């Protein structure tokens, strides 16, 4: 119920911005699936799920304040928005801090420090590759430099590298 209520809040916050709502839903779906398949414990799965739902929550503030949706501005503006949004939910302070950290650093791939961060980044890439129409060379480079989880690699390969036609 917690995740569903946070999802509802994220959708409400994004208003009629269907593009951003669809993005957060896709990232959440991949992140949730990867977390389950990688057998993350319940606390880590909660962090993964909530950070995936809110990872880009700073976009509107970034656009308003900086006329840009660039990743660095999202990371600056996202944590305060997320913190405000999460006020109404009973979350352990350590969990909340980790979620805010992930939101504020999800484009910093060289500092990935744990499975929750890794899964969020992989899920975001799985969606961004499609949305940004990345070329094969870029996808191979991302696979080599970024992807680490077995499930994330399998999804990347199925979707973009070893594509099969549907039956």
N, C-alpha and C positions, 0 to 999 in steps of 0.2 A: 504494500500500500504506500509506503514511503516513496519508492521510486515513481509510482504512478502519480502521486501528488506533486512531486518535483517536476515531472514531465509536464503536468498540467500547468504549473507555474511558469515553466520555460516557454511553453506554447503561448500562454497569455502575455508574457513579457514581449515576445516577438511579434505579437499582434497579427497583422495580415501579411507578414513577411514569409510567405510560403516557401520560398527558396531556402531560407535559413532554418525553418522548421523541418523541412525535408532533410536538410543536411544533418541536423542534430539527431533526427530519428535514424538515419542510415548509420552514422557513426556509433550511436548507442547500440544498434542491432549488432553490428560487427564486434564492437567491444564486449558486449554481453556474451556473445557466442564464443569469442576467443577466451574470455575469462572462464567460462564454464568448461570448455574443452581442455584448457590448461589446468583445470582442477584448482582454481584459486579458492581460498577459504572465504567464508561469508563476509567478513569485514573487508577484505581486499575487493571482493566482487561488488560490494556496496560503493566503495571508493571508485572503482572502474565505472560503474553504471552512472553515478552522479556526475563524475567529472566528464564523462562522454556527453551527457545531456547538456552540460553547462560549458563545455570547453570553449565555445565561441560566443559566449553571452556578452562579451565586451564589444562586439562589432558595432552595435548601434551607437554606443558612446564614442567609440573610435571615429566613426564617420561624423558624428555630431561635433566632436571637439577638434579633430585633426583632419577632417575631410579625407579619410583613408580607412580602408578595412585591412591594411597591412598587418601581418602577424605580430609585429612588435607592439603596435598600438592595441591590438586585441588583448595581448598579454598584460599590458599596463592597465587597461580599463576593465578587463574581465573580473579580476578578483573582488574589487569593491562591489560590483553589481551582483556577483554570486553571493557574496557575504550577506548583502541585504536580502536577497531572495531566500537564502537558507535560514534566516533568522527565525522564521516560523516553524522550523522543523527541529525535532529533538535529535541532534547528532552529537556524538562525543567530540570534544574540542580537538583532539588529535586527528580524528577523521576529517573534520571540517578544515583544519589547517592543511592536511595533505591534499584535499580536493582543491583548495585555493592555490596551493603550490603548483599543482598540475595544470590548472587553468592558466596560471601566470607564466608557465614555462613550456607549454606543449609544442612550441616550435624550436626548442633548444635540444636538438637531438644528441649532442655530445655529452649532455649531463644526465642522460637517462640512468636512473639509479635503482630502479626496482621494477617488478613485473607490472604493477599498475600503470606506471609511466610508459613502459614498453608497449603495453596493449593499447593504451589510448593513442599513442603515436601511430601504431600499425593500423588501427581502425580508421583514423583520420586519413591516412594515406590511401587505404583501400577505397575510400569515397572520393578523395581529391583526385586520384589518378583518373577516375571516370569523369568527374565533373570538369576537370581541367584538360581533358583529352590529351594526356601525356603520351609521348612517343615511346617506342619499345626500348630505346637506349636509356631513357630516363627511368623507366620501370626496372630494367635490369640493374641500374646503378642504385636505385632505392632498395631493391632486394638485397644487394650485396652489402650496402652500408647501414641500412636501418633495421630490416626485419630480422628477428631472432627467435620468436616463438614458432613452434612446429605448426600450430594451427594458422597463424598469420601467414607463414610461408606457403602453406597448402592453399589457402584462399587466394593469395596473390597469384600463384601459379595457375590455379583453376580459372580465375577470372581474366587474367591478362597475359599470361605467358603460354600455357599449354591449353589454349581455348579449344573446346569441343563444341560442335554444333548441337543444338537441342534435338532430341529424338523427333 
